[in-house]
Amino acid sequence: MFGIVYSSLAATEKFLNAAGYVPGLNVYSGAARVAFGQYEVIGFAAFGALHYLRASITHDPNHLKDAKVALLNTSHDFANIFRGAVEVVPLAGFGLAAYDFNGFRVTYDHEGEVFEKAR
């Protein structure tokens, strides 16, 4: 269910990552990432709450699972807000590039596996 959402979120993040490596442009990409993260938190929290409400009414365990996945995803969203705040610092993009290129970045695919185990 979340595959298409994760694909488009990952594409947006990769675009913002590339923009964040460029001195001067990183200020704008960082601000955009903060806003992006805030919208993600609001969206996934609302999605999770609605699925939890639906699960409590229908007693359908699938809706409860979807609620858990959505609420767990907000941790990635808060990480985006934090990264955006760091990214607006001049020359911080170089450190973030090293972080990304050394494989430390948490990807949506990896989180999907974690979320599937949580189900």
Residue pairs with C-beta under 8 A, 6 or more apart in sequence:
1 66
2 69
2 73
2 112
2 115
3 112
6 108
6 109
6 111
6 112
7 108
9 40
9 108
10 107
10 108
10 109
12 36
13 33
13 80
13 108
16 29
16 32
16 33
16 36
17 96
17 97
17 100
17 105
19 25
19 26
19 28
19 29
20 26
20 29
20 30
20 33
20 87
20 93
20 96
20 97
21 93
21 94
21 96
21 97
22 93
23 90
23 91
23 93
26 87
26 88
26 90
26 92
26 93
27 87
27 88
27 90
29 84
29 87
30 83
30 84
30 85
30 86
30 87
30 88
30 89
30 92
31 84
31 88
32 84
33 80
33 81
33 83
33 84
33 87
34 80
34 81
34 84
34 85
34 88
35 84
36 80
36 84
37 77
37 78
37 79
37 80
37 81
37 82
37 83
37 84
38 77
38 81
40 73
40 74
40 76
40 77
40 80
41 74
41 77
41 78
41 81
44 70
44 71
44 73
44 74
44 77
45 70
45 71
45 74
47 66
47 70
48 66
48 67
48 68
48 69
48 70
48 71
48 74
49 67
51 63
51 64
51 66
51 67
51 70
52 63
52 64
52 67
54 60
54 63
55 61
55 62
55 63
55 64
55 67
65 119
68 115
68 118
68 119
69 115
69 118
69 119
72 111
72 114
72 115
72 118
73 111
73 115
76 106
76 108
76 111
79 106
83 96
86 92
86 96
87 93
87 96
99 105
